[in-house]
Amino acid sequence: MNINEIELASNLASQKLYQFTESLSQSEYKFEFPNGVKIETETEIKYTEEAQDFFNTFYDDYLTEIEKTKI
């Protein structure tokens, strides 16, 4: 079985982002994410700039750990 490392890191980072935002108090949430977490348009759903920064950090951490486990 092959694991897509990029997809796994992305899924884990997304889950962690939502867990992180759920753990924040209302005032912390408004401070960290003044524009919310997602922007939805007719053609796409993407993270806000603030949320994307957190996602990128989580993604990099997960991908690094996944790559360390490669044989």
ChimeraX attribute file (.defattr): number of C-alpha atoms within 10 A of each C-alpha:
attribute: neighborCount
match mode: 1-to-1
recipient: residues
	/A:1	3
	/A:2	4
	/A:3	8
	/A:4	8
	/A:5	15
	/A:6	15
	/A:7	12
	/A:8	15
	/A:9	21
	/A:10	18
	/A:11	14
	/A:12	16
	/A:13	22
	/A:14	20
	/A:15	13
	/A:16	16
	/A:17	21
	/A:18	13
	/A:19	11
	/A:20	12
	/A:21	17
	/A:22	11
	/A:23	11
	/A:24	13
	/A:25	10
	/A:26	10
	/A:27	10
	/A:28	12
	/A:29	17
	/A:30	12
	/A:31	12
	/A:32	15
	/A:33	16
	/A:34	13
	/A:35	15
	/A:36	16
	/A:37	18
	/A:38	15
	/A:39	12
	/A:40	10
	/A:41	8
	/A:42	5
	/A:43	5
	/A:44	7
	/A:45	10
	/A:46	12
	/A:47	17
	/A:48	16
	/A:49	15
	/A:50	15
	/A:51	21
	/A:52	16
	/A:53	12
	/A:54	17
	/A:55	21
	/A:56	15
	/A:57	12
	/A:58	20
	/A:59	23
	/A:60	15
	/A:61	13
	/A:62	20
	/A:63	18
	/A:64	13
	/A:65	12
	/A:66	15
	/A:67	12
	/A:68	9
	/A:69	7
	/A:70	7
	/A:71	4
